[in-house]
């Protein structure tokens, strides 16, 4: 994951995160995410570890960008459900 910002036509890297693959199918996903069976959040990026089946078991980590500090921060959850846009 990479956060960059363009100032005066120069792109600056503000933060980055290297995520190792746990399985060959590990990927990053984002979209509408239901957090702890409650509200939705559209600003989370999750690490999905196998072919997507839509459950928390498929997700090992979640991250959110803090727009004030321009840093990637871990996001704690009990359950997450990522909804496909398709």
Backbone as CSV, one residue per row, in Angstrom:
resi,resn,N_x,N_y,N_z,CA_x,CA_y,CA_z,C_x,C_y,C_z
1,UNK,0.852,-1.158,0.000,0.000,0.000,0.000,0.897,1.219,0.000
2,UNK,0.459,2.240,-0.706,1.259,3.445,-0.829,0.355,4.670,-0.759
3,UNK,0.759,5.642,0.028,0.060,6.916,0.073,1.022,7.967,-0.461
4,UNK,0.571,8.685,-1.462,1.403,9.755,-2.006,0.575,11.031,-2.101
5,UNK,1.283,12.136,-2.240,0.635,13.433,-2.335,1.415,14.258,-3.356
6,UNK,0.691,14.915,-4.250,1.337,15.749,-5.255,1.250,17.206,-4.812
7,UNK,2.424,17.826,-4.703,2.520,19.241,-4.339,3.413,19.914,-5.385
8,UNK,2.874,20.946,-6.023,3.633,21.668,-7.055,4.205,20.724,-8.115
9,UNK,3.373,19.778,-8.547,3.711,18.817,-9.599,4.808,17.823,-9.199
10,UNK,5.126,17.747,-7.924,6.083,16.767,-7.421,5.320,15.800,-6.523
11,UNK,5.509,14.497,-6.760,4.815,13.492,-5.966,5.694,13.044,-4.797
12,UNK,5.153,13.160,-3.593,5.854,12.775,-2.379,5.193,11.544,-1.788
13,UNK,6.008,10.573,-1.338,5.480,9.397,-0.647,5.287,9.780,0.810
14,UNK,4.059,9.627,1.305,3.743,9.973,2.690,3.811,8.769,3.614
15,UNK,3.447,7.585,3.109,3.509,6.373,3.912,3.409,5.183,2.973
16,UNK,3.950,4.053,3.419,3.819,2.826,2.644,3.775,1.653,3.602
17,UNK,3.233,0.560,3.118,3.105,-0.653,3.917,3.331,-1.837,2.990
18,UNK,4.244,-2.701,3.375,4.508,-3.914,2.603,3.757,-5.051,3.276
19,UNK,2.932,-5.724,2.527,2.134,-6.831,3.048,2.591,-8.109,2.352
20,UNK,3.042,-9.069,3.144,3.493,-10.331,2.578,2.297,-11.218,2.269
21,UNK,2.412,-11.951,1.177,1.350,-12.897,0.817,1.377,-14.078,1.785
22,UNK,0.226,-14.416,2.321,0.108,-15.604,3.171,-0.160,-16.831,2.329
23,UNK,-0.895,-16.628,1.269,-1.208,-17.705,0.325,-1.020,-17.129,-1.070
24,UNK,-0.966,-17.965,-2.097,-0.851,-17.439,-3.462,-2.040,-16.564,-3.856
25,UNK,-3.155,-16.692,-3.150,-4.356,-15.930,-3.488,-4.505,-14.645,-2.684
26,UNK,-3.551,-14.330,-1.798,-3.653,-13.113,-0.991,-3.730,-11.887,-1.883
27,UNK,-4.686,-11.009,-1.579,-4.868,-9.796,-2.364,-5.415,-8.687,-1.474
28,UNK,-5.332,-7.468,-1.945,-5.952,-6.336,-1.255,-7.308,-6.083,-1.879
29,UNK,-8.258,-5.685,-1.064,-9.595,-5.382,-1.568,-10.145,-4.186,-0.810
30,UNK,-10.996,-3.451,-1.469,-11.688,-2.364,-0.786,-13.081,-2.239,-1.377
31,UNK,-13.881,-1.463,-0.734,-15.277,-1.317,-1.145,-16.131,-1.139,0.094
32,UNK,-17.407,-1.393,-0.035,-18.319,-1.261,1.100,-18.036,-2.379,2.101
33,UNK,-17.677,-2.005,3.323,-17.340,-2.971,4.361,-18.259,-2.762,5.548
34,UNK,-18.917,-3.846,5.967,-19.742,-3.777,7.172,-18.867,-4.173,8.352
35,UNK,-18.778,-3.299,9.354,-17.894,-3.496,10.498,-18.705,-3.938,11.702
36,UNK,-18.300,-5.082,12.302,-18.903,-5.597,13.536,-20.432,-5.657,13.452
37,UNK,-20.935,-6.116,12.323,-22.371,-6.286,12.077,-23.146,-4.989,12.241
38,UNK,-22.488,-3.866,12.039,-23.146,-2.580,12.225,-22.992,-1.690,11.018
39,UNK,-22.387,-0.558,11.237,-22.274,0.461,10.201,-21.322,0.054,9.087
40,UNK,-21.496,0.697,7.954,-20.635,0.472,6.815,-19.521,1.502,6.802
41,UNK,-18.387,1.096,6.270,-17.247,1.990,6.111,-16.736,1.801,4.686
42,UNK,-16.528,2.892,3.990,-16.089,2.814,2.596,-14.618,3.163,2.451
43,UNK,-13.897,3.328,3.561,-12.508,3.763,3.485,-11.524,2.726,4.007
44,UNK,-11.947,1.469,4.145,-11.059,0.418,4.618,-10.466,-0.344,3.444
45,UNK,-9.232,-0.775,3.634,-8.608,-1.722,2.709,-8.359,-2.980,3.516
46,UNK,-8.748,-4.118,2.980,-8.600,-5.375,3.712,-7.683,-6.319,2.952
47,UNK,-7.049,-7.214,3.712,-6.195,-8.241,3.139,-7.010,-9.525,3.100
48,UNK,-7.286,-10.005,1.908,-8.070,-11.228,1.708,-7.081,-12.345,1.403
49,UNK,-7.203,-13.475,2.112,-6.185,-14.514,2.040,-6.513,-15.721,1.179
50,UNK,-7.649,-15.757,0.609,-7.983,-16.890,-0.265,-9.100,-16.468,-1.189
51,UNK,-9.520,-17.371,-2.022,-10.605,-17.035,-2.927,-11.773,-16.480,-2.138
52,UNK,-12.260,-15.330,-2.537,-13.256,-14.585,-1.770,-14.538,-15.365,-1.577
53,UNK,-14.927,-15.524,-0.304,-16.198,-16.157,0.032,-17.071,-15.225,0.859
54,UNK,-16.552,-14.030,1.172,-17.385,-13.023,1.814,-17.423,-13.030,3.323
55,UNK,-16.590,-13.829,3.977,-16.678,-13.883,5.437,-15.425,-13.331,6.097
56,UNK,-15.521,-13.080,7.394,-14.392,-12.575,8.168,-13.219,-13.543,8.109
57,UNK,-13.467,-14.838,8.007,-12.389,-15.829,7.958,-11.455,-15.597,6.777
58,UNK,-11.948,-14.963,5.728,-11.141,-14.700,4.547,-10.236,-13.487,4.732
59,UNK,-10.479,-12.686,5.754,-9.783,-11.412,5.952,-8.835,-11.536,7.141
60,UNK,-7.565,-11.227,6.927,-6.614,-11.316,8.037,-6.294,-9.958,8.645
61,UNK,-6.372,-8.894,7.849,-6.013,-7.576,8.333,-6.880,-6.526,7.651
62,UNK,-6.996,-5.387,8.304,-7.692,-4.251,7.701,-6.905,-2.988,8.032
63,UNK,-6.930,-2.052,7.099,-6.186,-0.805,7.259,-7.052,0.362,6.829
64,UNK,-6.778,1.505,7.433,-7.498,2.722,7.085,-6.484,3.852,6.982
65,UNK,-6.675,4.722,6.020,-5.794,5.870,5.868,-6.279,6.981,6.778
66,UNK,-5.379,7.497,7.585,-5.673,8.653,8.420,-5.340,9.878,7.573
67,UNK,-6.361,10.590,7.123,-6.157,11.696,6.200,-5.538,12.921,6.868
68,UNK,-5.587,12.991,8.194,-4.941,14.100,8.894,-3.425,13.900,8.958
69,UNK,-3.011,12.681,9.301,-1.576,12.406,9.435,-0.968,11.860,8.145
70,UNK,-1.836,11.452,7.201,-1.407,10.835,5.938,-0.617,9.547,6.196
71,UNK,-1.091,8.765,7.157,-0.459,7.504,7.513,-1.460,6.365,7.370
72,UNK,-0.941,5.176,7.095,-1.753,3.961,7.046,-1.802,3.399,8.462
73,UNK,-3.010,3.171,8.969,-3.154,2.680,10.335,-3.913,1.364,10.339
74,UNK,-3.515,0.420,11.215,-4.282,-0.821,11.345,-5.676,-0.518,11.873
75,UNK,-6.645,-1.311,11.454,-8.031,-1.136,11.878,-8.456,-2.399,12.615
76,UNK,-8.900,-2.242,13.860,-9.334,-3.388,14.671,-10.788,-3.726,14.367
77,UNK,-11.077,-5.010,14.370,-12.446,-5.448,14.098,-12.698,-6.802,14.753
78,UNK,-13.961,-7.075,14.983,-14.379,-8.406,15.419,-14.876,-9.162,14.194
79,UNK,-15.757,-8.511,13.437,-16.211,-9.098,12.174,-16.170,-8.023,11.091
80,UNK,-15.865,-8.454,9.897,-15.909,-7.593,8.717,-16.587,-8.360,7.609
81,UNK,-17.372,-7.671,6.854,-17.971,-8.284,5.665,-17.767,-7.307,4.519
82,UNK,-17.038,-7.757,3.534,-16.758,-6.944,2.356,-17.773,-7.289,1.291
83,UNK,-18.459,-6.279,0.780,-19.477,-6.501,-0.231,-18.921,-6.212,-1.602
84,UNK,-19.069,-7.145,-2.488,-18.610,-6.979,-3.856,-19.433,-5.903,-4.544
85,UNK,-18.773,-5.141,-5.403,-19.481,-4.116,-6.166,-20.157,-4.696,-7.390
86,UNK,-19.927,-5.971,-7.652,-20.521,-6.615,-8.823,-21.904,-7.118,-8.471
